[in-house]
Amino acid sequence: MNPSPMKKTTNVLRDRLNDGKPTIGTHLMSVWPAMVEIIGYTGVMDYIEFSGEDAPYDLASLDNFTRAIDLFDHMSSMMKIEQIPKEFLAGRANGAGIQNLLFADTRSAEDARSAVAAARPETPGSGGKAGAGWKREAGYGIGATLAEAVQQRQQGVVALMIEKVDAVENLEEILEVDGVDMIQFGPSDYSVTRGMQGDPGQPEIERVRRYVNDTAIKLGVRPRAEIFHFEEAKPYMDAGVIDFCIGWDTRTVYDFCKRQGEELAKLLSL
């Protein structure tokens, strides 16, 4: 028997979207495989997003991140991709076996088309740009086939950040691009592009968030919401949102240390 190094044969996030089911993910700023395993042991996350736009990593660490994901049949992977160099980063993420991609800094329908192209194989009629490569997704040319690698890229979920003024103005055209599966409004980036970075939670930004999510639902694209705590989900659910990415490892550590440290300091009268 010649075992394949690619254990993962299905894409949980894609399957849940295809079935119209809700999804729950979480973010990691770390690519330490142990953190992936710890989250996997909870049994409740459909995917882990490595926030590659914001965190340091090397290419070998992406392979190890995905190997840990592959230990859990109930869980798939995602990586947040920076705007430049989009095609290179998408190719390296997919090549490591990361199944789904979230593209930052979309501004236009053309940006959306280029994101979809970066995520798709260059097979006839696909419009993709990804070629053959002997990376992990293809078993390094030994343990898996090009057909398996092509299938993985064809099944990958393409998500876009809607976080720029231009993206909001071009929203319907972006949502109509074939291959866009999911979007997420980014209030922090949007606040910067509006010169409102001092208060990203102000009513104007909340109004735009609702417009983005409502328009996506109307046009058949799944809007995802990022939240810190499950109690924040209800208003989104009332508006029809069923996809959530909850929490960051960095924020979880901060919240724990701050609260527990402050309470212990009180006991010690510090």
C-alpha angles and dihedrals in degrees: 000000000000106000119210118236087216105082096168112087100160134052109226094194092051092047093052092048091049090051093048092242127146119259134213123196137163135209131243125192088185126070092200103136092219090066089054090051093048090053091044091055090062089067094210106092119090092197144354120229115210103209094221093167090066107027136068120248144146128224095256090054090059089059091051093046090056095044087060091049089053091062090073122065092195095057138068135183140248135182129200108230125209120231095248126073089011099162094047094049094044090050094050093046093049090042090057089053099259101149106198132043134207112198119208128212102025111174107164145015087263090057088051092051091049090051092052090047091051090054098046132075118249094248122143112290095002098102088219128142103201113113134192118296136166096234128130094283088064095042091253087287091297114066102035139022136249087244090062091048092049091049092051092053092046090054096046118119113238113209126180132204112230098201108127131080089238091053092054091048090049095038101123093048090050093049091051093059109114112246099030105127105170141010135194129199113230110206096183096055091040091053090053093050089051094045090245098115092128091071116019091170097064121127095256091060092046089053091054091047091056091047092051094048095043092049092049092051090048091053096044100254119128114242115211124204127208113216137170099214134023091241088070093063100076099079090049092048091050087057093050101264113141102165120086139172107198128197139344125241090232094053092045091055091046094049093047095048094044097048098039093042093050093048093047090048089055091053089050091045091234 
